[in-house]
Amino acid sequence: MGLTNASIILRNPRLPELEPVSIDALADTGAVHLCIPSHIQIQLKLEEIDKKEVTLADGSQRLVPYVGPIELRYKNRVGFAGALVMGDQPLLGAIPMEDMDLVVVPKTREVILNPSSPNVASSIAK
């Protein structure tokens, strides 16, 4: 399928005076969380809320900082999430994509708004 990226805007809702950060994130429906490198945590002055133990692709486990909240924006969508601080590239996982009602199109390797609800994010809450 290849790699899929999405240009998203991150901001710290607790410090609205800070400039938002535009990033190019790897969009991965097989990943769960939003992951950010430490330089983005520093730039947005995101507080560590907790630590989470993550299992990496090679099966090893590591304890990483969990920060937030983070406001995410993509086109006409907005969402809020916590983020794992790890790696050298931002990763947009399934939870924030579902929250913003985004879809990955494998053929074109694009992240798009859900075609069934292009004007407002939809969700199931039952």
C-alpha positions in Angstrom: 0.0 0.0 0.0 2.8 2.5 0.7 3.0 5.2 3.3 0.2 7.7 3.9 0.8 11.2 5.3 -1.5 13.9 6.5 -0.8 17.6 7.2 -2.3 18.4 10.5 -2.1 21.3 12.9 -1.4 20.7 16.6 -2.0 23.2 19.4 -2.0 23.3 23.2 -5.5 24.3 24.2 -4.2 25.1 27.7 -1.9 27.8 26.3 -3.8 29.4 23.4 -1.2 32.2 23.1 1.3 29.7 21.7 1.6 29.4 18.0 0.1 26.1 16.6 2.5 23.7 14.9 1.9 22.3 11.4 3.2 18.8 11.0 3.3 16.1 8.4 2.2 12.9 10.2 2.4 9.3 9.1 -1.2 8.2 9.1 -1.5 4.5 10.2 -4.8 2.8 10.8 -2.9 -0.1 12.4 -1.5 2.2 15.1 -3.7 3.3 17.9 -2.4 6.6 19.4 -1.1 10.0 18.3 2.7 9.9 18.7 4.9 12.9 18.6 8.7 13.5 18.9 10.0 15.2 22.0 10.7 18.5 20.1 7.0 18.9 19.5 6.2 18.3 23.1 8.8 21.0 24.0 7.5 23.4 21.3 3.9 23.2 22.5 4.8 23.1 26.2 2.8 19.9 26.7 2.8 18.6 30.2 3.5 14.9 31.0 0.3 13.5 32.4 1.4 9.9 32.8 3.7 7.2 31.4 2.5 4.4 29.2 4.2 1.1 28.5 4.1 0.5 24.7 4.9 -2.6 22.8 7.0 -1.8 19.7 6.9 -3.7 16.3 9.9 -5.9 17.4 8.0 -7.0 20.5 10.1 -5.0 22.9 8.4 -2.9 25.5 9.3 0.7 26.6 7.9 3.2 29.0 7.2 6.5 27.3 5.7 9.9 28.4 2.0 10.5 27.8 1.2 14.2 27.3 -1.8 16.4 26.6 -4.3 17.6 25.9 -3.5 18.3 22.3 -5.9 19.9 19.8 -5.7 18.5 16.3 -7.0 20.1 13.2 -7.4 18.6 9.7 -9.4 20.6 7.1 -12.8 21.2 8.7 -12.2 18.7 11.5 -11.1 19.2 15.1 -10.3 16.7 17.8 -8.5 16.4 21.1 -6.1 13.7 22.2 -3.3 12.7 24.4 0.0 11.7 22.7 2.8 9.3 23.4 6.2 11.0 23.1 8.4 8.8 21.1 10.1 8.4 17.7 11.4 11.0 15.3 8.2 11.4 13.2 4.6 12.2 14.2 2.2 9.3 13.9 -1.5 9.7 13.5 -3.2 6.6 14.8 -6.7 5.2 14.6 -8.1 6.9 17.7 -7.6 10.5 16.6 -8.6 9.6 13.0 -11.8 8.1 14.2 -12.4 11.1 16.5 -12.2 13.4 13.5 -14.0 11.0 11.2 -11.1 10.7 8.8 -10.6 7.9 6.3 -7.4 6.5 4.6 -7.8 5.7 0.9 -5.2 3.0 0.1 -5.3 3.5 -3.7 -4.4 7.2 -3.6 -2.5 7.1 -0.2 -4.6 10.0 1.0 -6.3 10.9 4.3 -9.7 12.3 3.5 -12.8 13.5 5.3 -15.4 10.7 5.5 -17.3 11.0 2.2 -20.5 10.0 4.1 -20.2 13.1 6.3 -18.0 15.7 4.6 -19.5 18.7 6.4 -19.4 17.6 10.0 -17.7 14.7 11.7 -20.0 11.9 12.6 -19.6 9.2 15.2 -21.6 6.4 16.8 -22.4 6.8 20.5 -24.8 4.0 21.6 
